[in-house]
Amino acid sequence: MRIGLSYVTPTMLPTLRQLQYLKLLADHGSFSRAAEAAFVTQPTLSAGIQELERNLGAPVVDRARSGVILTSVGEETVRRAQDVLTRVEDLVQAARSAGQPLAGRFRLGVIPTIAPFLLPKALPVLRDRFPKLRLYLREDMTAKLVAGLKAGALDAALIALPYDTAGLETAPVRDDELFAASSREHRFAHGEAVELDDMQGEDVILLEDGHCLREHALAACSLEAPRNTPDGGGFAATSLHTLVQMVGSGLGVSLLPAMAVEAGLADQAHVAIRHLGVDAPHREIVVAWRKGSSRESEARLLAETLKGV
């Protein structure tokens, strides 16, 4: 009896280097710029992409005169490669900082309504307590920071809740009470406290769309978002510093977080600060990170450290 044996050629898997080349190609849109970012020559990067295509059995890019266009396979490969590369980078960082928490590179995102008020006090503490920490800061809107966490571009972020944190984990830093702010001539300035119902009917100045504090203020006062009108209504500020100046000029009233008030934001402005009654609204300041991240223990340590600031 003759027994036939068949041999299956083992499938060649893409390498991390090939996936990295494709990711850089997608980011930069050309072979020359991707090669420069990868610190290799253009022929080396091109050969890596060709080998990736052989391993996958399908083209990942269309080489057009106008630039590089990813095929549907290429787009899907980049999407999956992002998670693979993020996890490998997490592994490397975790190995390097083993036994040395908050040592080496740590990429922290911070929203604009926290950064200028907490960081001046927090950074010296972090520098003294963790001398080997190399902190990279990115200030941006909550939505962009959350996207950065999920994509692996950030290790952690300081954000304010309530906010949709699906796919993330959080550790508390502090509760941040919201205060009523008005000009010193406004009726709010002549009482000890302002009730939330008193905000109804007032011209409430908010931050621009994208700031989570805007949504917190609207929810706290049960208000609808003001609409811009031809007569100049619906004012919005680009920052809390601008908002305070608008309030001090008598353009309307607003809500300010305790963190900003404690930092002296309204001290030099023509603004009165009042508590919002016994049930004053709060926002919760937290450190957030991606579920499954190897930097979880460091993110929790960061939150614990910031509690004492």
Secondary structure, 3 states (H helix, E strand, C coil): CCCCCCCCCCCCCCCHHHHHHHHHHHHHCCHHHHHHHHCCCHHHHHHHHHHHHHHHCCCCEEEECCEEEECHHHHHHHHHHHHHHHHHHHHHHHHHCCCCCCCEEEEEEECCCCHHHHHHHHHHHHHHHCCCEEEEEEECCHHHHHHHHHHCCCCEEEEEECCCCCCEEEEEEEEEEEEEEEECCCHHHHCCECCHHHHCCCCECEECCCCHHHHHHHHHHCCCCCCCCCCCCCCEECCHHHHHHHHHCCCCEEEEEHHHHHCCCCCCCCEEEEECCCCCCEEEEEEEEECCCCCHHHHHHHHHHHHCC
